[in-house]
Amino acid sequence: MPTGQRIHAYITIPKDCLPLVMELVNRLGGMMTDTSGQSSMPMPETERGGKMLQALRLRAGMTQKALAEAIGLPQSHISEFEKNRRAVPYKHAQKLAVLLHSIPSHFMMPKAETIAAMNEAGEKNGLIYDTAEDMYKDLGI
């Protein structure tokens, strides 16, 4: 299987299932690393967008400057996005998603005010969102 068609995934399973899962992954042509001795906490939502942007930019082999030029922004904005010092507007998240083969929601997190405004606008159509994920799903992002 070409490496372009592979994905890295982290899963949590009962310890006694590890041999079975390893065998299945190997039969499917995958590779698996046992990290049972390591514990990692989920990334805080406030850090996710910037880290995702940086990781995808590096995976694409792009500099901040090249990425900024590609979407028509100053390089300093990309730096601020990656450090989570500036929110990524949706119009820029769309461009980043296309360039980095991703989805806009990887780079942005709506504020509570945004979700409230979306709910207010959607009340007429029965579209109320309890979470950002519900909103993303309905918007197709």
PyRosetta script that sets phi, psi and omega in degrees:
from pyrosetta import init, pose_from_sequence

init()
pose = pose_from_sequence("MPTGQRIHAYITIPKDCLPLVMELVNRLGGMMTDTSGQSSMPMPETERGGKMLQALRLRAGMTQKALAEAIGLPQSHISEFEKNRRAVPYKHAQKLAVLLHSIPSHFMMPKAETIAAMNEAGEKNGLIYDTAEDMYKDLGI")
pose.set_psi(1, 127.0)
pose.set_omega(1, 178.6)
pose.set_phi(2, -61.9)
pose.set_psi(2, 145.6)
pose.set_omega(2, -176.4)
pose.set_phi(3, -64.1)
pose.set_psi(3, -23.0)
pose.set_omega(3, 177.9)
pose.set_phi(4, -64.8)
pose.set_psi(4, -18.5)
pose.set_omega(4, -178.7)
pose.set_phi(5, -102.1)
pose.set_psi(5, 13.4)
pose.set_omega(5, 179.8)
pose.set_phi(6, -101.0)
pose.set_psi(6, 158.2)
pose.set_omega(6, 176.4)
pose.set_phi(7, -136.7)
pose.set_psi(7, 145.3)
pose.set_omega(7, 175.3)
pose.set_phi(8, -95.9)
pose.set_psi(8, 133.9)
pose.set_omega(8, -179.5)
pose.set_phi(9, -136.9)
pose.set_psi(9, 145.7)
pose.set_omega(9, 175.7)
pose.set_phi(10, -115.8)
pose.set_psi(10, 126.5)
pose.set_omega(10, -178.8)
pose.set_phi(11, -129.5)
pose.set_psi(11, 158.3)
pose.set_omega(11, 174.8)
pose.set_phi(12, -117.8)
pose.set_psi(12, 125.2)
pose.set_omega(12, -178.6)
pose.set_phi(13, -135.6)
pose.set_psi(13, 161.2)
pose.set_omega(13, 173.7)
pose.set_phi(14, -62.2)
pose.set_psi(14, 141.1)
pose.set_omega(14, -174.6)
pose.set_phi(15, -56.6)
pose.set_psi(15, -37.6)
pose.set_omega(15, -177.6)
pose.set_phi(16, -71.5)
pose.set_psi(16, -11.5)
pose.set_omega(16, 177.6)
pose.set_phi(17, -90.0)
pose.set_psi(17, -9.5)
pose.set_omega(17, -174.7)
pose.set_phi(18, -56.0)
pose.set_psi(18, -47.5)
pose.set_omega(18, -180.0)
pose.set_phi(19, -59.4)
pose.set_psi(19, -39.0)
pose.set_omega(19, -179.9)
pose.set_phi(20, -66.3)
pose.set_psi(20, -44.1)
pose.set_omega(20, 179.4)
pose.set_phi(21, -65.6)
pose.set_psi(21, -41.1)
pose.set_omega(21, 178.8)
pose.set_phi(22, -61.2)
pose.set_psi(22, -42.8)
pose.set_omega(22, 179.1)
pose.set_phi(23, -63.0)
pose.set_psi(23, -43.9)
pose.set_omega(23, 179.6)
pose.set_phi(24, -62.5)
pose.set_psi(24, -46.0)
pose.set_omega(24, 179.8)
pose.set_phi(25, -60.8)
pose.set_psi(25, -43.9)
pose.set_omega(25, 178.7)
pose.set_phi(26, -62.9)
pose.set_psi(26, -41.2)
pose.set_omega(26, 178.9)
pose.set_phi(27, -64.4)
pose.set_psi(27, -30.7)
pose.set_omega(27, 179.6)
pose.set_phi(28, -84.2)
pose.set_psi(28, 1.7)
pose.set_omega(28, 176.9)
pose.set_phi(29, 88.0)
pose.set_psi(29, 12.7)
pose.set_omega(29, -179.6)
pose.set_phi(30, -94.1)
pose.set_psi(30, -180.0)
pose.set_omega(30, 176.4)
pose.set_phi(31, -127.1)
pose.set_psi(31, 151.3)
pose.set_omega(31, -177.6)
pose.set_phi(32, -141.9)
pose.set_psi(32, 140.5)
pose.set_omega(32, 176.7)
pose.set_phi(33, -119.2)
pose.set_psi(33, 128.0)
pose.set_omega(33, 179.0)
pose.set_phi(34, -80.7)
pose.set_psi(34, 114.0)
pose.set_omega(34, 177.3)
pose.set_phi(35, -113.5)
pose.set_psi(35, 29.6)
pose.set_omega(35, -175.5)
pose.set_phi(36, -62.1)
pose.set_psi(36, -22.4)
pose.set_omega(36, 178.3)
pose.set_phi(37, -81.1)
pose.set_psi(37, -9.6)
pose.set_omega(37, -178.1)
pose.set_phi(38, -106.7)
pose.set_psi(38, 148.2)
pose.set_omega(38, 176.7)
pose.set_phi(39, -126.6)
pose.set_psi(39, 130.1)
pose.set_omega(39, 177.9)
pose.set_phi(40, -126.6)
pose.set_psi(40, 137.7)
pose.set_omega(40, 178.4)
pose.set_phi(41, -87.5)
pose.set_psi(41, 150.5)
pose.set_omega(41, 176.6)
pose.set_phi(42, -61.0)
pose.set_psi(42, 148.1)
pose.set_omega(42, 179.0)
pose.set_phi(43, -71.0)
pose.set_psi(43, 134.7)
pose.set_omega(43, 176.7)
pose.set_phi(44, -60.7)
pose.set_psi(44, 140.8)
pose.set_omega(44, -179.3)
pose.set_phi(45, -56.0)
pose.set_psi(45, -31.1)
pose.set_omega(45, -177.7)
pose.set_phi(46, -69.6)
pose.set_psi(46, -16.6)
pose.set_omega(46, 180.0)
pose.set_phi(47, -104.6)
pose.set_psi(47, -15.7)
pose.set_omega(47, -170.9)
pose.set_phi(48, -59.3)
pose.set_psi(48, -49.4)
pose.set_omega(48, -174.2)
pose.set_phi(49, -60.3)
pose.set_psi(49, -46.7)
pose.set_omega(49, -179.3)
pose.set_phi(50, -66.0)
pose.set_psi(50, -42.5)
pose.set_omega(50, 179.8)
pose.set_phi(51, -67.5)
pose.set_psi(51, -37.4)
pose.set_omega(51, 178.4)
pose.set_phi(52, -65.3)
pose.set_psi(52, -43.7)
pose.set_omega(52, 179.1)
pose.set_phi(53, -60.8)
pose.set_psi(53, -47.2)
pose.set_omega(53, -179.7)
pose.set_phi(54, -61.7)
pose.set_psi(54, -45.5)
pose.set_omega(54, -178.3)
pose.set_phi(55, -62.9)
pose.set_psi(55, -44.4)
pose.set_omega(55, -179.3)
pose.set_phi(56, -69.3)
pose.set_psi(56, -35.6)
pose.set_omega(56, 176.5)
pose.set_phi(57, -63.4)
pose.set_psi(57, -45.8)
pose.set_omega(57, 179.4)
pose.set_phi(58, -65.0)
pose.set_psi(58, -39.8)
pose.set_omega(58, 177.6)
pose.set_phi(59, -60.2)
pose.set_psi(59, -35.5)
pose.set_omega(59, 179.6)
pose.set_phi(60, -79.5)
pose.set_psi(60, -5.4)
pose.set_omega(60, 179.3)
pose.set_phi(61, 72.3)
pose.set_psi(61, 29.6)
pose.set_omega(61, -177.2)
pose.set_phi(62, -107.3)
pose.set_psi(62, 147.5)
pose.set_omega(62, 171.7)
pose.set_phi(63, -86.4)
pose.set_psi(63, 165.4)
pose.set_omega(63, 175.4)
pose.set_phi(64, -60.1)
pose.set_psi(64, -39.8)
pose.set_omega(64, -178.9)
pose.set_phi(65, -63.0)
pose.set_psi(65, -46.0)
pose.set_omega(65, -179.8)
pose.set_phi(66, -62.9)
pose.set_psi(66, -41.3)
pose.set_omega(66, 179.4)
pose.set_phi(67, -66.1)
pose.set_psi(67, -42.8)
pose.set_omega(67, 179.0)
pose.set_phi(68, -60.4)
pose.set_psi(68, -44.9)
pose.set_omega(68, 179.4)
pose.set_phi(69, -63.4)
pose.set_psi(69, -37.5)
pose.set_omega(69, -177.7)
pose.set_phi(70, -65.5)
pose.set_psi(70, -29.2)
pose.set_omega(70, -179.9)
pose.set_phi(71, -110.8)
pose.set_psi(71, 5.4)
pose.set_omega(71, 174.0)
pose.set_phi(72, 77.3)
pose.set_psi(72, 39.1)
pose.set_omega(72, 178.3)
pose.set_phi(73, -127.2)
pose.set_psi(73, 161.1)
pose.set_omega(73, 172.2)
pose.set_phi(74, -69.6)
pose.set_psi(74, 150.1)
pose.set_omega(74, 178.8)
pose.set_phi(75, -57.8)
pose.set_psi(75, -33.3)
pose.set_omega(75, -178.6)
pose.set_phi(76, -61.1)
pose.set_psi(76, -30.5)
pose.set_omega(76, 178.3)
pose.set_phi(77, -67.3)
pose.set_psi(77, -41.8)
pose.set_omega(77, 178.5)
pose.set_phi(78, -62.1)
pose.set_psi(78, -43.3)
pose.set_omega(78, 177.6)
pose.set_phi(79, -59.1)
pose.set_psi(79, -45.2)
pose.set_omega(79, 179.7)
pose.set_phi(80, -67.1)
pose.set_psi(80, -36.2)
pose.set_omega(80, 175.5)
pose.set_phi(81, -61.0)
pose.set_psi(81, -47.7)
pose.set_omega(81, -176.1)
pose.set_phi(82, -66.2)
pose.set_psi(82, -29.2)
pose.set_omega(82, 178.9)
pose.set_phi(83, -91.7)
pose.set_psi(83, 5.4)
pose.set_omega(83, -179.4)
pose.set_phi(84, 57.5)
pose.set_psi(84, 32.8)
pose.set_omega(84, 176.6)
pose.set_phi(85, -95.6)
pose.set_psi(85, -11.3)
pose.set_omega(85, 179.2)
pose.set_phi(86, -141.2)
pose.set_psi(86, 133.3)
pose.set_omega(86, 177.8)
pose.set_phi(87, -73.7)
pose.set_psi(87, 143.8)
pose.set_omega(87, 178.3)
pose.set_phi(88, -86.1)
pose.set_psi(88, 113.5)
pose.set_omega(88, 177.1)
pose.set_phi(89, -65.1)
pose.set_psi(89, 152.6)
pose.set_omega(89, -176.0)
pose.set_phi(90, -56.9)
pose.set_psi(90, -40.8)
pose.set_omega(90, -178.0)
pose.set_phi(91, -62.0)
pose.set_psi(91, -34.8)
pose.set_omega(91, 177.6)
pose.set_phi(92, -78.7)
pose.set_psi(92, -34.0)
pose.set_omega(92, 177.2)
pose.set_phi(93, -61.8)
pose.set_psi(93, -36.2)
pose.set_omega(93, 177.3)
pose.set_phi(94, -63.1)
pose.set_psi(94, -46.0)
pose.set_omega(94, 179.7)
pose.set_phi(95, -64.6)
pose.set_psi(95, -41.9)
pose.set_omega(95, 178.8)
pose.set_phi(96, -62.3)
pose.set_psi(96, -40.5)
pose.set_omega(96, -179.1)
pose.set_phi(97, -61.6)
pose.set_psi(97, -42.0)
pose.set_omega(97, 179.3)
pose.set_phi(98, -65.7)
pose.set_psi(98, -48.1)
pose.set_omega(98, -178.1)
pose.set_phi(99, -64.2)
pose.set_psi(99, -36.9)
pose.set_omega(99, -173.4)
pose.set_phi(100, -104.2)
pose.set_psi(100, 11.6)
pose.set_omega(100, 177.5)
pose.set_phi(101, 53.8)
pose.set_psi(101, 60.0)
pose.set_omega(101, -176.0)
pose.set_phi(102, -142.4)
pose.set_psi(102, -158.2)
pose.set_omega(102, 176.1)
pose.set_phi(103, -129.0)
pose.set_psi(103, 149.6)
pose.set_omega(103, -175.8)
pose.set_phi(104, -54.8)
pose.set_psi(104, -37.4)
pose.set_omega(104, -176.1)
pose.set_phi(105, -66.1)
pose.set_psi(105, -14.5)
pose.set_omega(105, 175.5)
pose.set_phi(106, -65.0)
pose.set_psi(106, -25.6)
pose.set_omega(106, -173.3)
pose.set_phi(107, -105.7)
pose.set_psi(107, -5.7)
pose.set_omega(107, -173.3)
pose.set_phi(108, -138.5)
pose.set_psi(108, 156.3)
pose.set_omega(108, 176.4)
pose.set_phi(109, -139.1)
pose.set_psi(109, 115.2)
pose.set_omega(109, -178.4)
pose.set_phi(110, -67.0)
pose.set_psi(110, 144.3)
pose.set_omega(110, 177.1)
pose.set_phi(111, -77.4)
pose.set_psi(111, 163.5)
pose.set_omega(111, 179.1)
pose.set_phi(112, -56.5)
pose.set_psi(112, -35.9)
pose.set_omega(112, 179.8)
pose.set_phi(113, -64.5)
pose.set_psi(113, -36.9)
pose.set_omega(113, 179.8)
pose.set_phi(114, -65.8)
pose.set_psi(114, -45.7)
pose.set_omega(114, 179.3)
pose.set_phi(115, -62.7)
pose.set_psi(115, -41.5)
pose.set_omega(115, 178.9)
pose.set_phi(116, -62.1)
pose.set_psi(116, -43.0)
pose.set_omega(116, 179.6)
pose.set_phi(117, -64.8)
pose.set_psi(117, -41.2)
pose.set_omega(117, 178.4)
pose.set_phi(118, -63.0)
pose.set_psi(118, -41.3)
pose.set_omega(118, 179.1)
pose.set_phi(119, -63.8)
pose.set_psi(119, -43.4)
pose.set_omega(119, 179.5)
pose.set_phi(120, -60.9)
pose.set_psi(120, -44.0)
pose.set_omega(120, 179.0)
pose.set_phi(121, -67.9)
pose.set_psi(121, -31.7)
pose.set_omega(121, -176.3)
pose.set_phi(122, -88.0)
pose.set_psi(122, -8.9)
pose.set_omega(122, -178.4)
pose.set_phi(123, -57.1)
pose.set_psi(123, -35.8)
pose.set_omega(123, -178.8)
pose.set_phi(124, -63.7)
pose.set_psi(124, -30.5)
pose.set_omega(124, -177.7)
pose.set_phi(125, -104.2)
pose.set_psi(125, 6.9)
pose.set_omega(125, -179.7)
pose.set_phi(126, 74.6)
pose.set_psi(126, 23.0)
pose.set_omega(126, -179.5)
pose.set_phi(127, -102.2)
pose.set_psi(127, 94.2)
pose.set_omega(127, 178.8)
pose.set_phi(128, -116.4)
pose.set_psi(128, 131.0)
pose.set_omega(128, -177.2)
pose.set_phi(129, -110.2)
pose.set_psi(129, 126.1)
pose.set_omega(129, 176.5)
pose.set_phi(130, -85.5)
pose.set_psi(130, -29.2)
pose.set_omega(130, -178.3)
pose.set_phi(131, -135.7)
pose.set_psi(131, 162.1)
pose.set_omega(131, 176.5)
pose.set_phi(132, -62.2)
pose.set_psi(132, -36.9)
pose.set_omega(132, -178.6)
pose.set_phi(133, -61.5)
pose.set_psi(133, -39.7)
pose.set_omega(133, 177.2)
pose.set_phi(134, -62.6)
pose.set_psi(134, -41.8)
pose.set_omega(134, 179.3)
pose.set_phi(135, -63.7)
pose.set_psi(135, -45.9)
pose.set_omega(135, 179.3)
pose.set_phi(136, -58.7)
pose.set_psi(136, -44.8)
pose.set_omega(136, -178.0)
pose.set_phi(137, -61.0)
pose.set_psi(137, -45.3)
pose.set_omega(137, -179.4)
pose.set_phi(138, -66.8)
pose.set_psi(138, -33.2)
pose.set_omega(138, 178.8)
pose.set_phi(139, -82.2)
pose.set_psi(139, -9.0)
pose.set_omega(139, 179.7)
pose.set_phi(140, 75.8)
pose.set_psi(140, 29.9)
pose.set_omega(140, 179.2)
pose.set_phi(141, -125.7)
pose.dump_pdb("model.pdb")
